[in-house]
Amino acid sequence: MSAYTNDTPASYPVLPGHSSRGRLERVLRSGRFALTAELNPPDSADPEETYRRALVLSQVCDAVNATDASGANCHMSSLGICALLTRAGYSTVMQISCRDRNRIAIQGDVLAAAAMGVHSILCLSGDGVEVGDQPNAKPVFDLDCMSLLKTIRTMRDESCFLSGRKITEAPELFIGAAANPFAPPYEWRPQRLAKKIAAGAQFVQTQYCFDVPILERYMERVRHLGLDERCFILVGVGPLASARGARWMRSKVPGVHIPDATISRLEGAKDQRLEGKNICIELIQRISEIKGVAGVHVMAYRQEELVSEIIRASGVLKTRGSRRPLQRSTEGKE
């Protein structure tokens, strides 16, 4: 998937040390500032709904995340979204939540995804069923994020299932996880990242960032530990629609931190939605200047056109030149 006339997939060759042929890994290893965004699956069996949303994102992103029943709400599956998009030539990140499937089903899905051309997988524990629209569903959690990372890494690097049974053709995958620098205890967060890297994470996508100073302190510690040389860090961002919405998100969405100053700025704006968009643009610009940050991950529920506008207005598409060594060392097959 390529969005730019001078930025084709051939611009990012697969070189020794790559664990997949995916565009996201190639872009990151080339040293370019990476751009990803979430595609929230439709409540529909019509594939055209998925294609319409993906097309908008593909024009500005290196890969599209297919969410896996985020918020414990039922939508088209992440595997289904990836099946549609890879067939159409898009670069995807398949999310896997441990909430809904046991290790047998998950390992089967990993093989199926790799066979379809999925090159990147994001490992998540998943929200509890009690927060979703079917709270009586039975949660599974046979694995957690750490054990899921280890499982997929074992399948890729040792060509076997957790049972020890051999896989005849191992999946070639770029493995990721989630991170949250914005939830206390802040001093523990880099250590948590280190554990995920040790388990197999090669990239992480963070929770929403609305407080750059907290991120700067986190990244300072990450650099001190050398973690930015072992894992690619993509910082999550997203637009706020209103001060009221920001307050709701701060109180209801676990791990989201929104400073009072940001809410006050929204309250003082004539057009709060436009101000929320501008805040997001400014965040991307500031985040892109932080040493060790490898990209941004843009999240805006079913607002693909807005995501495109924000990324274009931020200017990062024009300035994302190579700033890091070509072959950054990451945990994995290297």
N, C-alpha and C positions, 0 to 999 in steps of 0.2 A: 504494500500500500504506500503510495507516494503522493504527497500533496503539492509538490513543488516542481516546476519545470526544470530547475537546476539541481534537484535533490532526489535523484532516482535511487531505487534499491541498489543498483550497481555501484553507487557512490560509497556504499558501506560493505566491503567484501567480508566474507567469512574467513577469518584468519586463525592460525593455531591459537588455542586457548579458549575459543568459543565453545560453549556447550550446546548451542542450538544454531539454527539458520535464521532465526527470527529477526525481523527488522529492529525491534526494540533493543535487543542485545547489541546488534551491530551499530546502531546509532550511539548507544551509551559507550561502547568500547572505542568508538571513533573519537570520543571526547566532545561530541556535540551535546548541547543542552536539549534534553529529551522532553517531549510533550505527550502526555496521555490524558484520556478522559473516560468517564464512565458512560456506558450506554445502558440505561435502565430498561430492562426487557418489557415488552408489551404484555397486556392481558388479552392476548389474541393468538389465534392460530394462523393469521395471515402473515406470511413472510415479508410482504411489501412494507409493513409497518417497521420492521427491523431494518430493512434496506434503506428506507427513507432517513431514518435517524443516523444510521452509520455513515451514509454519504456525507452528511454535513460535518461530522467529526473527522472523517478521513481527510478532509481538505486542510486540516490544521494540526492533526495529531500523528504521532508515530505508531501508536497502537491504541486500540479501543478495549476497555475493560468490560467484560460481560459479567454483570453482577449475579450472585448466586442467592436468590431469595433474600435480598438485603432487608434488614428490619424484621426478619422472620415473616415476611409477607410473600405469598405465592405469586409468581409470574412465570413466563417462559423460562426454562432452565438455562443456566449458563452454558452447558454442553450443547443445547439446541441452538442458542445464539451463535456459538462458535462454529457449529456445523454450517449454518447459513452463511456466515461472514467469510470463513476461510474458503468456502466454495466460490465465493464472489471475489476472492483475491485480497481481502482485508487482513491486516495484521491485528491479532487479538491477544488479550490477556484473559485467560479463563480463571475465574475465581472459584475456589472450592471451599465451602464451609463444612466444618466437621459436625455441625448440628444435625444434619438430616440423613447422613449415610454412614454405614459402618466401613471398616477397612477393606472388606471384600469389594463392595460397590465402588469405593473411591479408587482403588487400584485399577479396577476395570475401566472406570471413566478416564483415568490418566492415560491408559493405553489407547483408548478410543480417541481421545483428544489429539494425542500425538500422531495417530494414524491419519487423522483428518487434516493435519497441517498446523495444529496449534503448537506454538513454540514457547509460550510464556504462561506460567501458572502462578497465581497468587494464593497463598495458603492462609486461611482464616479459621479461627475457632468458630465464629458466628454468633449472632445475637441470640439470646434466649427466646424460646417460643412464646413466653409470656408477654413479650412486647409486640407481637405480631397480631394479625387479624384472625388467627386460628390458635388461640392459647391452649386449647385442649390437645393439640398435637403432641406426640411423644418425642421428646428430644433424644438424640442418639449419643453424640459426643464420645464415640468409641476412641477417636483420636483427638488430640488438641493440636494447636498450631505447631508446636515444637515437634511432636511425633509425626505430624503430617509432612513437615519439611524433611525429616529424616527418612520417612517412607519413600517419598518421591526421589530423594537423592539416592537412596539404595537402589531403586528401580533403574535409575539412569546410570549410575556409576558402577554398580555391581551386577547389573543385568539379572536381578532376581526379585521375586515378591518377598513380602515379610516372612512368608512361610519357609523361604529358602529355595523354593522351586524356581528353576531358571526361566528367564524371559529370552526367547529366541532372537528378538531384535529389540534392543533397549530404546526407550524414548529419548529423543534429543530435546532437552528442555532447559529453559532459563527460569530459575525458581525464585519466587518473591514472597514477601510477607508484609504485614502491616506494622506500623510503628506509630506511637503517640508521644511526641515530645512535650505535649501541652497539658498533661495530667500529672498531678503530684503522686509520689515523690519525684520531683524533677531530677534530682541527682542520681536516681536509680535507672532512669530511662536509657542512658547509653549502655549500661550493663545489660539491660534487657535486649537491646539491639545486638550486643556482642554474642549473647546466647543464641539468638536467631541466626546469626551468621555462622556460628559454630554448628548449628543444626542443618545448615544448607542454604540459607537465604543469600542470593546474589544481588537482589535489589529489594528495596522497600518503598512502599507508598504510605505516606503519613496521613494522620487525621487532619482535618481542616486547620490551617494556620491563619489566625487573625492577630497574633501577637508576635511580631518579628523579633523583639528583644529576647523573648523566651527561646525562640528558634536559634538565634545567634549564640546564646549561652550553651544550648544543647550541641550545636555544631562545633563550638570551641572544644567541648569535652570529647566529642566524637573524633575530631582531628587529633587531639592529644593522645587518644587511644589507638589511632591509626585505622579506625573503622571505615573512614571514607575511602581508604585504599583497598578495602576488602569487600565493599558493598556499595552499590549505587543508590543514592538517596533521592527520591522524588517527593517533593513536599506538596501536600494536599491543599488546594485552595477552592473557593467557591463564592458566588455572589450572595449577598444578603438582600432579601426583598424589602424588608422594613425593620424598624426598631422593634416592633412587636414580635416579628418573626425571629429576630436575633435573640430576644429574651427567651422565647419559647425554646429555641435550639440550645441555648446555654443551660437551661434548667432541665430539659427533657432528653437531650442526646448525650449519652455517656461519653466523657472524654473531650467534649468540645468546650474550649475556653474562648470567650469573646470579651475583650476589655470594655469597661464602662465608657471609655473615650470613644470607642467605635460606635456604641449604641447612641451616645450623645450626638455624634456627628450625623447619624442617620435621622435622629429626631429633629435636628436643626435644618435638614434639607427640605427644599420645596418638593422635590421629586425623590422620594426615598429609594425607589427601585433603581433609578439612574445613579444615585449616590452609592448604593450597594455595588453596582457594576463598576463604578470608578474606584472604589476601595479595593476590589478584587484585582483590577488592572495594576494599581499601585503596588499591591502585595507581590504580584508576579515580578514586577520590575525590581523591587527590593530583594526578593528572595533569589533572583537570578544572579545577584552580585555577591552572595554569600559563598565563601570558599568551601568547597566540599559538597555543595548541593549539585546534583547531577541533572535535575529537571523538575517539572511540576506536574501534578496530577489534578485535573480540574473536574470538580463534581458539582452538578446542578441538575436536580431531578427533572428529567424529561424537558430540558431546556437546551437542546443541542444547538439551536441557532444562537442563543446567548453565549454559550461556551465559545463558539466560533468567533463571535464579535469580540469577546474579551481577549482571547489569545491574539487575534490580529491587532487589536488596539494596544496591547502591551509592548509590541515591537520586538518580542523575542524571536520571532520567525526571521527577522532581518539581521539579528546580531548574534545568532547562536553558533558562532565559529568554534572550532576546536580549541579547548583550553586545558585539556588534560592529556596525559600520556596515552598513546594508542592502546597499549596492552596493560590496563590496570589489573592488578592481581586481585582476584576474588576467590572465595572458597568454592570448590566444586571440582571439575574434572582437570583443572590445570595441574 
